[in-house]
Amino acid sequence: MKQKKEQKQSVYDRTRQVTLDQPVQFMLLCKLFQVPPMKMLDDFMTNTGGDSFKRSPDEACRTRAVDYFIRCGYGQDHYTEADIRQMFTELHAIGSLWPETAKEKLIDRHAKWRKMYHRHWFKKWYKKPRRKQ
């Protein structure tokens, strides 16, 4: 009987399980506000990435998440601020197309289309001339 070969997990795996040492101050805020820390982190990731399914209806939340990302300097050694803002604009446009009231068949088609578009989007920006290899 063949044994499955264990695959090395990448730091970029979508379903990566992580253990975080959460700062005490963050935990105290979460307890005070009665918001589970993972919900807060999930909301931030969803708003930053422009996810379609759980996206905040508040455009200001998404805008501020992007502003925070840029203010922290993430990606600016590879791309200009204008490029980064364009990346987020494109991701949020994809996310805005979620067919909320559609039947299951259309949602399945949309999910396949979205996956292909995300792949195209990533390759487009990865191959951008300023990107360091």
Residue pairs with C-beta under 8 A, 6 or more apart in sequence:
9 16
10 16
22 37
26 37
27 37
30 36
30 37
30 40
42 54
43 54
43 56
43 61
44 65
45 51
46 54
46 55
46 56
47 55
47 56
47 61
47 62
47 65
48 62
48 65
48 66
48 68
48 69
48 88
49 91
49 95
50 62
50 88
50 91
50 92
50 93
50 94
50 95
50 96
51 95
52 94
52 95
52 96
52 97
52 98
52 114
53 98
55 62
55 95
55 96
55 98
56 62
62 92
66 85
66 88
69 75
69 84
69 88
70 76
70 81
70 84
70 85
74 84
75 84
76 84
77 132
78 130
78 131
78 132
79 87
79 125
79 128
79 130
79 131
80 130
83 125
83 128
83 130
87 121
87 125
90 121
91 121
94 114
94 117
94 118
94 121
97 110
97 114
98 110
99 106
99 107
99 110
102 110
125 131
